[in-house]
Amino acid sequence: MTIQETTPSDGILLQTRDLTMRFGGVVAVSEVDFTLRELELRCLIGPNGAGKSTFFKMLTGQLKPSTGAIAFRGAPIAGDEPHAIARRGIGIKTQVPNVFDGLSVREHVWLAARRQHLDRKARDVADEVLARIRMTDLADAQVGRLSHGQRQWVEIGMVIAGDPELILLDEPAAGMTHDEVLRTAEIIRDINRTKALIVVEHDMQFIRMIAKTVTVFNQGKVLVEAGVDQVLADQRVRDVYLGKKVH
C-alpha cells in the first residue's frame, strides 16, 4: 500500500502503512500504521520480542520491509539504503554505544559534524552540541575514561551533530544511574525543542519524564497508542508486561 503524498502544511514527518517484516515463517512486525508529526516526541514500549527494534531497523534501512510503505516528508523510503535515509534527515543512536575509547568527546562530535560541514563550521557545531549535551567541561576527556551514561550522551551528541530532522533513540537510559537518567531526560526534552524523536524504552519512570504519546507494540502489532498516563494505566499493557495473553 502506498502513502498519500503529504505537504509541509500537514505537519506529518513520518508515516508507515501496513508495514510488515517476515523472517521465514516468523512475522516480526505485522501491518503497522504509524504517524509522527513534526517536533513530536513518541515513545515506543512493549515486551522483549514485540517488534520495536525490527520496526526501528526498517525505518533506518537496516532491514527492507517484506511489505508495506514508509514515507518521510511524503517521500517513499522503504527499502532505501541506510546512508540514503540518513541523508534525508533520519539519525539513530543504537542501544550499544559505538564510540572509540582513544578519542576525546570533542573529536567524536566534531567527526560527526564534519560529515555535514566544512572544518571551521564543524568546530562551531561541535561546541554547540557539547553545550546541549552538558559535556563542555569534558570535551577533551578520552571517551574510554567516561561512565556508561556519559558515553551514551556522546553518542546522542554525535547524532545531533549530523543535524537530522528525526532522531531515533534505542533505550537511551538503559544501565544508567538515577542522576544520569534525570540528566538524559533533560537532554532529550531540550533536543525536542528543535527535533522530532522516537524513543524505544523500558523504564516507565523515564517515559513519564519525556513522553506525551506512547505507542505500545505487542507480538509485532500496535496494541494501543495514547497519552502516557492512559497507556500506563491500561490493563492490556500491564498484562503484556506480565506475559499474559491479550485479545
N, C-alpha and C positions, 0 to 999 in steps of 0.2 A: 504494500500500500504506500502511496506517495503522500507527502505532506503538502497541504495547500500553502502556496507562497505567502510569506508574511512581509510586512513593511515595517520600517522603524517605528511608525505610529502605533503598531500593535503592541510594542513593548515586549515581544516574545524573543528570547535569546536562543533557547534550545528546545527542541521538540523531538520526541520519538513516537512512532506509531507502529503497533503490532510487533515490537522489537523482540526477536526470538533468537536464542542461541542453543544449538544442539551439539552435544558431543556423543556421536554414535546414537545410542538409544536413550541417552540421558538428556532431558530438557533442563538446562541450567537457568534460562530466562525465557519466559513464555508470554508473548503478546503484550508487552509492556507499553502503555501510553503514558507519556511523561511530558510536562511542560514547565519550563523555567523562564521567568521574566527577568528583564534587566535589573541588576543590582539586588536580586533576590538571594537570600541565603537559605538553602534547603538542606536538611539533614536526612540521611538515609540510615535506617536501622533495620535490624532483623537478625535472627539467629544465624549461627555459622551454617554455610551452605545455602543461604536464602537466595543468592544470586546477585548480591550487591557488587562484589568485586568483578564478576563477569560483566555486569552492566557497565561499570566504570571502564573496563578494558575495551568494550565496544565503542564507547564514546570517544576514546583516545586513539582508536585504530589498532590497538594491540590484538584485537580479535575482530574478524569480519563476521557480521551477523549472518545467521542462516537465512532469516527472512526479516522483513520489516524495514523501516526507514528511520533515519536520523537527519535532522536539519539544524544547522547552526546559522542564525540570522537568515533563515529561509533557504539556505543553500544546502543541497544534499551532501552528506559527508560519510554515510555508511560505507564501510569498506575502503575508505581512503587510507593512505599510509600515515603512520604516526607523525612524521615530520610535516606532512601537508596539513594535517589537522592542527598541529602546533602553530604553524604559520598563520592559520585562520584566526587564532586567538584563544586556544584552549590549552591551559597548563595544568600539570598534575604533579602532586607530591605523593609518592607511594608510601606504604607503611614502613618499609625497610629503608633506613637512611642511605643515601647514595652520595657520600662525601669522601674526601681524601684526607687522611689523618695528617699528612705532612704540609698541607696548605693552610693558610690563615683564613679566618672568617671573611675578611675583605676580599681575598683572592677568589674565593668561591663565588661571592656575589658579583664581583667585577667580571669574572669569566662568563657568568650567565647574562649580564648586561651587555657584554661585548658582542654577543650574537645579534643584538638589535641595533647597537650604536657604535660610532667611532670611539677611539680610545678616551678622549677627553670627556665626552658626554657620558661614556660608560662609567668613568670615575665619579662623576657627579651623581649619576643614578645609583651607584653602589652606596655612596654616602647617604642618600635619601632613604634607601631601603634599610640600611643598617639602623637608622634612626627609627624607622617604622617597626622593626622587629626588636627594638630596645637593646641593640648589641654594639652600639658605637664604642663603648668602653672596652669591648672585647674584640675590636676589629682586627688587631694584629695577633691575636691568640691563635695558636695552631688548633685546628678542629679536633685533633686526636686528644687534646687535653680537656675538652669540654664534657659537660654532663650529657646524658641522653636527651634531656629536654632542650638543652642549648643546641645540640646537633640538629634536632628537629626544626628549631627556629631558623637555623642556617638554611636548611632545605626550603622552608617556606619563603625565606628571603630570595633564594635563587629563582623560585617560581615567579615571585613578584617582579624581579628584575627583568624578566622576559616580557613584561607588560601585556599579559593576556587579558582578555575581557572576562573569561570564565576560568576559575581556579577550582580544581578537584583535589580534595584532601582526603586521604585514606587513613583513618584512625590517627589523627594528629596528636591526640592526648594520651595514646597508649604508652604505658610504662612510666609516666611522669609522676613527679611528686605533687602534692596538693598545691603548693605555691606555683609550680610550673604549669599546672592545669589552669589556674586562675590567670596567669600571665598569657598563656596561649589563647584563652577566651578573649582577653583584651586585644591581642594582636589580630585575631580573626574578625572581631567586631570593627576594628579600625580598617582592615582591608575591605570590609563590606561597604564602607562609605563610597568606594570607587569601583569595586569589582563585584561580580556575581560569584557565588561559591556553592558547590555541592560538597557536603562533608559526610563521609561514612564514619560512624562512631558507635561504640557500645556503651560508653559511660553516660548514663541517663542524667546525672547531675551536670555534666559538661554540656549535654544537649540543651538542658534548661537554660544554661548561661547564654547560649548563642542563637538558638533556633526560634523561629516563629511558626514555620510549617515543617512537618515531618512526614516523610514517605516511608511506610513500613513494607519491606519485602518479606515474603514467606513462600518457600517452595517455587521460587522463580517468578512469582507474580506479585503485583501490588495488592497487599491486603487491605490497607487503609491509608488515607492521606488527609491530614487535617492539622489544626493547630497543635502545638506541642502539649499543652495541658490536656486537651481532648484525647490525643493519641496515648499519652502515658496513663490515662485513666481507663482506656478501652480494655475490656476484659479479653477480647480476642488477642490483643498484643501481649497481655500478661500470659495468656495460655501458650502462645508460640514460644515464648522465652522459657516456659516451664516444660516444653516438649509435648504439650497436648495437641491433639488434632483439632483443626479449626475448619468449620464448614462454611 
